[in-house]
Structure formats: C-alpha cells, structure tokens
Amino acid sequence: MTKVYGIILASGVGERFGQHIPKQFIKIAGKTIIEHTVEKFEKNDNIDEIIIVINPTFRSLMEEILLKNNYTKVSKLLNGGATRRESSAVAINALTDDHAKVLIHDAVRPFVSDRIINECVQALDKYQAVDVAIPAADTIIQVDDESHITNIPKRKYMMRGQTPQAFRLGIIKKAHELVETDSDASFTDDCGLILKYQLSEVYVVQGEERNIKITYPEEIFLADKLFQINSLAVPESISLDKLKNKVVVIFGASEGIGQKTFQMAKQYGAKSYGFSRRNGVDVAVLADVNKALAQVYAQEGKIDYVVNTAGSLNMGKLATRDMQEIIAEVNINYIGSVHVAKAAFTYLKESQGSMLLFTSSSYTRGRALYSIYSSIKAAIVNLVQALAEEMVDDGVRINVINPERTATPMRWKNFGKEPEGTLLDPEKVAIASLKVLLSDLRGQVIDVRKDS
C-alpha cells in the first residue's frame, strides 16, 4: 500500500514578521500556529506519517510541543536548511520509497482543509505532481525593472498558489537532485522545479480563500478572526456507549436542548443529573452552582462531564429596553456560563473531564434587536477559546456548541410557530453535544446543522 507523508516546513525565522520568535510559534485560539497545522494532518485519515522540518535554533521548543500533544503520526523532526528549498530537500531525502506520496505544506497555513488534503492525495493516483491554487481576484500586471507595465495576462489564466504541493517521491527527489547542479537555480517552489526541468505536468487542485499563509503581523488579526468563526463538524465516529457509568451534570435541563441531553445521557447508561431554576438552581447564582456540583460529587465521588444549556432570549432596541432586564439576560447567559466553568473546573481536573457551553449563529455578527444576546454569544466563544488554553495543562477540555435554529420552547416563545421541518431537532443537538464531550477536542466551535 502506498504511504502518504505530510511534510510540514517550519524552518523559517520570521524576518518579515518582526517578532522575537518565528510566526509559527505565535499563539492563536489557545495553540501555536504550528500546532493547528500539525493537527490538520494528524487527524486526516489519508496521512500516514508527518515529518516536521524546523530551524535548529527552535528545535527544543518544537520538541516541547510534540511532547505536550502526543501526536501519533509525527515520525521525524529534522533540522532545516538556509532556504525553503533546502528544507524541502532535507525532508524529501529522508525518505526512500520513490512510490510514496508526499504533501509539502507551509507550517503557517493552519486553515488547510481536509478537502484540499484529500484531493491532493487522490490526484497523485493520476498525476506525478500537484499544486493547490485559487483564481486571482484582481487583474495581474507584469512590469519591468523600472515599474512599467509590459504585459497584462488574461485573468482567467492567473491563479494564486497555496500549499500543500504534492508529489510522487521519486519525481520531486529527482528535481532536487537536478537543482543541486544548476548554477541558475533560485527556485523556492517545488512545483517550479518540476516545470523548470520538464519532469512532469502539474495538476492544480482548487484551493480555498481561507487557506491563508500568515506572513505579516496584520495577518495574525485576520487569522484570529478566522479561528473565532472557524467551526468543526460533529465527530460522528464516537460511540455514545462510552457514556456508561460516566457522571454527567447538565444545567438548564428542564426543557429544550438541556432536557434532551439529560435524557440521552441517561439512555446510554450515564449517571445523569439535571438542574434548573425549576429545582432551585439558578446558574446566575454561583452558590447554587457550587451546591449542585458538590451534591453530585458527594453522591458519586466524581464528575466526568458538565454541560450548561441555560439561557434566555429577549428582543428589543437597546435604547428602549429596561436595564434590569438587560442585566438579568447577561447574568443568565454569560455570568451563568462563567459560574459553571469556574465551579466545574476542580471536579473535571480530578477526572480529566470535559465541559460544554453553548453559543448561537448570531455570535459571528451582531443582530439588530438582539444586541445583548448576540454579543453575549460572541463572548461565550471567546471565553471557551481562552479557557481551553488555561485548562490544557490540567487535562480539562472545553468546547462550545453552535446549533442552528432549534425547536425549543425558548424559540417558540420568541418567534412563534414556524413551518414544520424548518427547525433543528433538539435531540440531534443533544447527540452531537454528548459526542463532543467524549471527544478529545478542545477550544472548538462545533456546528450542528439540520441537514448535516
């Protein structure tokens, strides 16, 4: 069977970035950029092994990252060369099977998708060399040394290159052998070598606009925003049978998603405890939350998972809304989540457990008439991403569920009756939530969609 290697080039020193450490080690959304990138290859089913090429100055830092994450596919950590091409050659020459497939990727492209990786791997069944690119959105001009336009190529033929670039090992190894004896070779692009020496045609896989390369400080802000709105699908392969004998605590369990999550956990054998204002627990009151968790711990001796679905939704322009009503909405939706996260931490640290908070699609952009609710939901996402980083060394995982419009009493109260079949079934959200609790995800926004 043909092996597939992911080669991640991380040997740059970040001269254009202007920081004291290379950009691949800058933290965004709770992890370094290179951690986000490695995870994309680690979790892709088509990738067999990962090779990381690093600047020797930062080798010990990379080793710490590898030890912390316990990646199973990283097989080599190699010292890179003085240029990108040299670093690419280092990785390629560390492999011997000329029939192997290799994907060479920039460490500072953390948004590469499974779709891109998979299509590169598949394309190598037919082609020897594969590039990834997106159409040029702007007109491309060609200039001379004096900045005079010499040519304006047709835009439909112009594309912007991305990575990974993918090859059969034998052909890219041959290209690097040829360039070693070429006095006129100043190439930094592996596909460029293939074309330079006419070794093969290069097929192009469609890239994605979000597959950006983080090169300048300004792009950190863009990347941070992309991570904020980035979401994952539910990890479908996880079996809910793993809930058996686990202790699950759900706040907001009297109706809607919370009630379904409580019932579903119990159905799969969990020791499920549900709390809400109906049984005297208000998440807006820290003492209530502490008391509820202490009660469960006293009875079970552990708490494995904690979920907070409690919330309220009110409509109105900020200028005309009652201030006490606004404070109450903030207290239950945001302060309540803070209370649950703070109170649950000690128990979950002991069990190496997981917690789950909830946002909504309005977190990506404030909605008129729902300014308080949508801003709170954005704050929940930021809270989860920050707590994921704070809790990582303690073994506690935290994620946030982002369900689309769901058939719950809270929605009916605010929007009235809606056409049957247009809303998400709360049971589907409950199943997704429990699977995320059982997963190894942390700091992620998980989308739950009706048609997914």
C-alpha positions as CSV (number, residue, x, y, z in Angstrom):
1,M,0.0,0.0,0.0
2,T,1.3,3.4,-1.0
3,K,2.3,5.5,2.1
4,V,1.4,9.2,2.3
5,Y,3.7,11.6,4.1
6,G,2.8,15.1,5.2
7,I,5.9,17.3,5.2
8,I,5.5,20.5,7.3
9,L,8.1,23.2,6.6
10,A,8.6,25.2,9.8
11,S,12.2,26.3,9.5
12,G,11.6,30.0,8.8
13,V,12.8,32.6,11.2
14,G,10.1,35.1,10.5
15,E,12.2,38.0,9.2
16,R,9.1,39.7,7.7
17,F,7.1,39.1,10.8
18,G,9.2,41.3,13.1
19,Q,8.7,39.2,16.3
20,H,11.2,37.7,18.7
21,I,10.1,34.2,17.7
22,P,9.1,32.8,14.3
23,K,5.4,33.2,13.4
24,Q,4.7,29.5,13.5
25,F,5.2,29.7,17.3
26,I,2.8,32.6,17.9
27,K,-0.4,31.5,19.8
28,I,-3.8,31.9,18.3
29,A,-7.0,30.4,19.7
30,G,-5.1,28.7,22.5
31,K,-2.4,27.0,20.4
32,T,0.6,27.9,18.4
33,I,0.1,28.2,14.7
34,I,2.1,25.1,14.0
35,E,0.0,23.1,16.4
36,H,-3.1,24.0,14.5
37,T,-1.3,23.0,11.3
38,V,0.0,19.7,12.5
39,E,-3.4,18.7,13.9
40,K,-4.9,19.1,10.4
41,F,-2.5,16.4,9.1
42,E,-2.6,14.3,12.3
43,K,-6.4,14.0,12.1
44,N,-6.6,13.4,8.4
45,D,-7.3,9.7,7.6
46,N,-5.2,9.8,4.4
47,I,-2.0,10.9,6.1
48,D,0.2,8.0,7.4
49,E,3.2,9.9,8.7
50,I,4.2,13.5,9.4
51,I,7.7,15.0,9.0
52,I,8.4,18.4,10.5
53,V,11.4,20.5,9.3
54,I,12.4,23.0,11.9
55,N,15.1,25.7,12.4
56,P,17.7,24.2,14.7
57,T,17.5,27.2,17.0
58,F,13.9,26.4,17.9
59,R,14.2,22.6,18.0
60,S,13.8,22.4,21.7
61,L,10.6,24.5,21.6
62,M,9.2,22.2,18.9
63,E,10.2,19.1,21.0
64,E,8.2,20.6,23.9
65,I,5.2,21.0,21.7
66,L,5.5,17.4,20.5
67,L,5.7,16.0,24.0
68,K,2.7,18.0,25.1
69,N,0.4,16.9,22.3
70,N,1.3,13.2,22.0
71,Y,0.9,13.2,18.2
72,T,0.9,9.6,16.9
73,K,1.9,10.4,13.3
74,V,4.9,12.6,13.7
75,S,7.8,10.3,12.8
76,K,10.7,12.7,12.2
77,L,11.8,16.2,13.4
78,L,14.5,17.4,11.0
79,N,16.8,20.4,11.1
80,G,16.1,22.6,8.1
81,G,18.4,24.4,5.7
82,A,19.1,28.0,5.0
83,T,16.3,28.3,2.4
84,R,12.9,26.8,1.9
85,R,14.1,24.7,-1.0
86,E,16.9,23.3,1.2
87,S,14.5,22.5,3.9
88,S,12.2,20.8,1.5
89,A,15.2,18.7,0.2
90,V,16.1,17.7,3.7
91,A,12.7,16.1,4.2
92,I,12.5,14.5,0.8
93,N,15.9,13.0,1.1
94,A,15.0,11.5,4.5
95,L,12.5,9.2,2.6
96,T,13.4,6.2,0.4
97,D,10.2,4.8,-1.2
98,D,10.0,6.5,-4.6
99,H,6.4,5.5,-5.0
100,A,5.3,7.2,-1.8
101,K,3.1,10.3,-1.9
102,V,4.4,13.4,-0.2
103,L,2.5,16.6,0.6
104,I,4.7,19.6,1.3
105,H,2.9,22.2,3.4
106,D,3.8,25.6,5.0
107,A,3.6,25.5,8.8
108,V,1.9,28.9,8.7
109,R,-1.1,27.8,6.7
110,P,-3.2,26.5,9.6
111,F,-6.5,26.6,7.8
112,V,-5.8,23.9,5.2
113,S,-8.9,21.8,4.9
114,D,-9.4,18.0,4.8
115,R,-10.9,18.5,1.3
116,I,-7.7,20.0,0.0
117,I,-5.5,17.4,1.6
118,N,-7.7,14.5,0.3
119,E,-7.9,15.9,-3.2
120,C,-4.1,16.2,-3.4
121,V,-3.7,12.6,-2.2
122,Q,-6.3,11.4,-4.7
123,A,-4.8,13.4,-7.6
124,L,-1.5,11.7,-7.2
125,D,-3.1,8.4,-8.4
126,K,-3.2,10.0,-11.8
127,Y,-0.5,12.8,-11.7
128,Q,3.1,12.9,-10.6
129,A,2.9,16.5,-9.3
130,V,0.0,18.5,-7.9
131,D,-0.3,22.2,-6.8
132,V,-3.0,24.0,-4.9
133,A,-4.2,27.4,-6.2
134,I,-7.2,29.8,-6.2
135,P,-8.3,32.1,-9.0
136,A,-6.8,35.6,-9.0
137,A,-9.4,38.0,-7.9
138,D,-7.5,41.0,-9.2
139,T,-6.0,41.8,-12.6
140,I,-2.4,40.7,-12.7
141,I,0.1,43.0,-14.3
142,Q,3.7,42.3,-15.4
143,V,6.3,45.1,-15.0
144,D,9.9,45.7,-15.9
145,D,12.7,46.8,-13.7
146,E,11.5,50.4,-14.0
147,S,7.9,49.6,-12.9
148,H,6.5,50.0,-16.4
149,I,3.7,47.6,-17.4
150,T,4.9,45.1,-20.0
151,N,2.0,42.7,-20.1
152,I,-1.5,42.2,-18.7
153,P,-2.2,38.5,-18.8
154,K,-5.8,37.3,-19.1
155,R,-7.2,36.9,-15.6
156,K,-8.9,33.6,-16.3
157,Y,-5.4,32.0,-16.6
158,M,-4.0,33.6,-13.5
159,M,-4.1,31.8,-10.1
160,R,-2.6,32.3,-6.7
161,G,-0.5,29.4,-5.4
162,Q,-1.1,27.8,-2.0
163,T,0.1,24.7,-0.3
164,P,0.3,21.7,0.1
165,Q,2.1,20.8,-3.0
166,A,2.0,17.1,-3.6
167,F,4.3,14.7,-5.5
168,R,5.3,11.2,-6.0
169,L,8.5,11.0,-4.1
170,G,10.7,9.8,-7.0
171,I,10.0,12.8,-9.2
172,I,10.4,15.5,-6.6
173,K,13.6,13.9,-5.4
174,K,14.9,13.9,-9.0
175,A,14.0,17.6,-9.2
176,H,16.1,18.4,-6.1
177,E,19.0,16.4,-7.4
178,L,19.0,18.4,-10.7
179,V,18.8,21.8,-8.9
180,E,21.9,21.0,-6.9
181,T,24.0,21.1,-10.1
182,D,22.2,24.1,-11.6
183,S,24.0,27.4,-11.2
184,D,20.9,29.3,-12.4
185,A,18.5,27.8,-9.9
186,S,16.9,30.2,-7.5
187,F,13.6,28.4,-7.0
188,T,11.8,28.4,-3.7
189,D,8.8,26.5,-5.1
190,D,8.8,22.7,-5.5
191,C,6.3,22.7,-8.4
192,G,8.5,25.3,-10.0
193,L,11.4,22.7,-10.0
194,I,9.2,20.2,-11.7
195,L,8.3,22.6,-14.5
196,K,11.9,24.0,-14.8
197,Y,13.3,20.6,-15.6
198,Q,10.2,19.4,-17.5
199,L,9.8,16.3,-15.4
200,S,6.0,16.2,-15.5
201,E,2.9,18.2,-16.0
202,V,1.5,19.8,-12.8
203,Y,-2.2,19.3,-12.0
204,V,-4.0,22.0,-9.9
205,V,-6.3,21.3,-7.1
206,Q,-8.7,24.1,-6.2
207,G,-7.6,25.9,-3.1
208,E,-9.6,28.0,-0.7
209,E,-9.6,31.7,0.2
210,R,-9.3,30.8,3.9
211,N,-6.1,28.7,3.4
212,I,-4.1,31.8,4.0
213,K,-0.3,32.0,4.7
214,I,0.4,34.0,7.8
215,T,3.4,36.2,6.8
216,Y,2.9,39.7,8.3
217,P,1.7,40.8,11.7
218,E,-1.5,42.1,10.3
219,E,-2.4,38.6,9.2
220,I,-2.4,37.5,12.8
221,F,-5.5,39.6,13.4
222,L,-7.2,38.0,10.3
223,A,-6.2,34.5,11.5
224,D,-7.5,35.2,14.9
225,K,-10.9,36.2,13.4
226,L,-10.9,33.1,11.2
227,F,-10.3,30.9,14.2
228,Q,-13.0,32.7,16.1
229,I,-15.6,31.9,13.4
230,N,-14.0,28.6,12.4
231,S,-16.1,25.6,13.3
232,L,-15.9,21.8,13.1
233,A,-18.4,19.1,12.3
234,V,-19.6,16.7,15.0
235,P,-17.1,13.8,15.4
236,E,-19.6,11.2,14.2
237,S,-17.4,8.1,14.8
238,I,-17.7,8.4,18.6
239,S,-20.0,5.9,20.2
240,L,-22.3,7.1,22.9
241,D,-21.9,3.7,24.6
242,K,-18.8,5.3,26.2
243,L,-21.1,7.3,28.4
244,K,-21.9,4.2,30.5
245,N,-21.2,4.8,34.2
246,K,-20.0,8.4,33.5
247,V,-21.3,11.1,35.7
248,V,-22.9,13.9,33.6
249,V,-24.2,17.2,35.0
250,I,-26.5,19.4,32.9
251,F,-27.6,22.9,33.8
252,G,-30.7,24.1,32.1
253,A,-32.1,20.6,32.0
254,S,-35.8,21.4,32.4
255,E,-36.6,21.8,28.7
256,G,-35.2,22.1,25.2
257,I,-31.7,21.0,24.4
258,G,-30.7,20.6,28.1
259,Q,-33.6,18.3,28.7
260,K,-32.8,16.2,25.7
261,T,-29.2,16.0,26.6
262,F,-30.1,14.9,30.1
263,Q,-32.4,12.2,28.8
264,M,-30.0,11.0,26.1
265,A,-27.1,10.6,28.6
266,K,-29.3,8.6,30.9
267,Q,-30.4,6.4,28.0
268,Y,-26.8,5.5,27.2
269,G,-26.1,4.5,30.8
270,A,-24.6,7.7,32.2
271,K,-25.4,8.8,35.8
272,S,-27.2,11.9,34.6
273,Y,-28.0,14.9,36.9
274,G,-30.1,17.8,35.7
275,F,-30.5,21.2,37.3
276,S,-32.5,24.3,36.5
277,R,-34.4,27.0,38.3
278,R,-37.3,24.6,38.5
279,N,-35.4,22.6,41.1
280,G,-33.8,25.5,42.8
281,V,-30.6,26.0,40.8
282,D,-30.0,29.3,39.1
283,V,-26.7,29.5,37.1
284,A,-26.7,33.2,37.7
285,V,-26.0,32.5,41.4
286,L,-22.6,30.9,42.0
287,A,-23.6,29.4,45.3
288,D,-26.4,27.5,43.5
289,V,-24.0,26.0,41.0
290,N,-21.4,25.1,43.7
291,K,-24.1,23.4,45.8
292,A,-25.4,21.4,42.9
293,L,-22.0,20.1,41.9
294,A,-21.0,19.4,45.5
295,Q,-24.2,17.4,45.9
296,V,-23.4,15.2,42.8
297,Y,-19.8,14.7,43.8
298,A,-20.8,13.7,47.3
299,Q,-23.1,11.0,45.9
300,E,-20.9,9.7,43.0
301,G,-17.3,10.5,44.1
302,K,-16.6,12.0,40.7
303,I,-17.9,14.3,37.9
304,D,-16.9,13.5,34.3
305,Y,-18.8,15.9,32.2
306,V,-20.6,19.3,32.7
307,V,-22.9,21.0,30.3
308,N,-24.5,24.4,30.5
309,T,-27.5,25.0,28.2
310,A,-29.3,27.5,30.5
311,G,-30.2,30.7,28.7
312,S,-32.7,33.4,27.9
313,L,-33.5,35.4,24.8
314,N,-35.2,38.9,24.7
315,M,-35.9,41.2,21.8
316,G,-35.7,45.0,21.7
317,K,-33.6,48.0,20.8
318,L,-31.0,48.7,23.5
319,A,-32.3,52.3,23.9
320,T,-35.8,51.2,24.9
321,R,-35.0,48.1,26.9
322,D,-35.3,48.0,30.7
323,M,-31.8,48.0,32.3
324,Q,-32.8,45.4,34.9
325,E,-34.0,43.1,32.2
326,I,-30.7,43.5,30.3
327,I,-28.7,42.7,33.5
328,A,-30.8,39.6,34.1
329,E,-30.1,38.4,30.5
330,V,-26.4,39.0,30.9
331,N,-26.4,37.2,34.2
332,I,-28.1,34.0,33.0
333,N,-26.4,33.8,29.6
334,Y,-22.9,35.0,30.3
335,I,-22.3,35.1,34.0
336,G,-24.0,31.8,34.4
337,S,-21.6,30.2,31.9
338,V,-18.7,31.7,33.9
339,H,-20.1,30.3,37.1
340,V,-20.5,26.8,35.6
341,A,-17.0,26.8,34.2
342,K,-15.4,28.1,37.4
343,A,-17.3,25.8,39.7
344,A,-16.8,22.7,37.5
345,F,-13.1,23.1,37.0
346,T,-11.9,21.4,40.2
347,Y,-14.0,18.3,39.6
348,L,-13.1,18.0,36.0
349,K,-9.4,18.4,36.7
350,E,-9.7,15.4,39.0
351,S,-11.5,13.3,36.4
352,Q,-9.6,14.7,33.3
353,G,-13.1,15.5,32.1
354,S,-14.8,17.9,29.7
355,M,-17.3,20.7,29.8
356,L,-19.6,22.2,27.2
357,L,-21.1,25.7,26.7
358,F,-23.5,27.0,24.0
359,T,-23.4,29.8,21.5
360,S,-25.6,30.6,18.5
361,S,-25.1,31.6,14.9
362,S,-25.5,35.2,15.9
363,Y,-22.0,35.2,17.5
364,T,-20.3,35.9,14.2
365,R,-22.2,39.2,13.7
366,G,-24.3,41.3,15.9
367,R,-28.1,41.2,15.2
368,A,-30.3,44.3,15.4
369,L,-33.0,43.9,18.1
370,Y,-30.9,41.2,19.7
371,S,-27.7,43.2,20.5
372,I,-27.4,41.8,24.1
373,Y,-28.0,38.2,23.2
374,S,-25.7,38.1,20.1
375,S,-22.8,40.0,21.9
376,I,-23.1,37.5,24.8
377,K,-22.8,34.6,22.4
378,A,-19.7,36.1,20.9
379,A,-18.3,36.5,24.4
380,I,-19.1,32.8,25.1
381,V,-16.9,31.7,22.1
382,N,-14.0,33.9,23.3
383,L,-14.4,32.6,26.8
384,V,-14.2,29.0,25.7
385,Q,-11.2,29.6,23.5
386,A,-9.4,31.4,26.4
387,L,-10.3,28.7,28.9
388,A,-9.2,25.9,26.6
389,E,-5.7,27.4,26.8
390,E,-5.9,28.0,30.5
391,M,-7.0,24.4,31.2
392,V,-4.9,22.5,28.8
393,D,-2.2,21.6,31.3
394,D,-4.8,20.4,33.8
395,G,-6.3,18.0,31.3
396,V,-9.7,19.7,31.2
397,R,-11.3,20.1,27.8
398,I,-13.9,22.7,27.0
399,N,-15.8,23.3,23.7
400,V,-18.8,25.3,22.5
401,I,-21.8,24.0,20.5
402,N,-23.3,26.2,17.8
403,P,-26.7,24.8,16.8
404,E,-28.7,26.4,14.1
405,R,-32.3,27.4,14.7
406,T,-33.7,24.7,17.0
407,A,-37.2,23.7,18.0
408,T,-37.1,24.7,21.7
409,P,-39.6,26.4,24.0
410,M,-37.3,29.4,24.1
411,R,-37.5,29.8,20.4
412,W,-41.3,29.3,20.2
413,K,-41.7,31.9,22.9
414,N,-39.8,34.5,20.8
415,F,-40.6,33.6,17.2
416,G,-44.0,31.8,17.4
417,K,-44.9,28.9,15.3
418,E,-42.6,28.2,12.3
419,P,-43.1,25.8,9.3
420,E,-42.7,22.2,10.3
421,G,-39.3,20.7,9.4
422,T,-37.5,24.1,9.2
423,L,-36.0,23.8,12.7
424,L,-33.3,21.5,14.1
425,D,-34.5,18.7,16.3
426,P,-33.1,19.2,19.9
427,E,-32.4,15.5,20.1
428,K,-29.8,15.9,17.3
429,V,-28.1,18.7,19.2
430,A,-28.1,16.5,22.3
431,I,-26.4,13.6,20.5
432,A,-23.8,16.0,19.0
433,S,-23.2,17.5,22.4
434,L,-22.5,14.2,24.1
435,K,-20.2,13.1,21.3
436,V,-18.2,16.3,21.7
437,L,-17.9,15.7,25.4
438,L,-16.5,12.3,24.7
439,S,-14.0,13.6,22.1
440,D,-10.5,14.9,22.5
441,L,-11.5,18.3,21.0
442,R,-10.7,21.4,23.0
443,G,-11.4,25.1,22.3
444,Q,-13.5,24.4,19.3
445,V,-16.8,25.7,18.0
446,I,-18.9,22.7,16.8
447,D,-21.6,23.4,14.3
448,V,-24.8,21.3,14.5
449,R,-26.9,21.6,11.3
450,K,-30.3,20.2,10.4
451,D,-29.1,18.7,7.1
452,S,-25.6,17.6,8.2
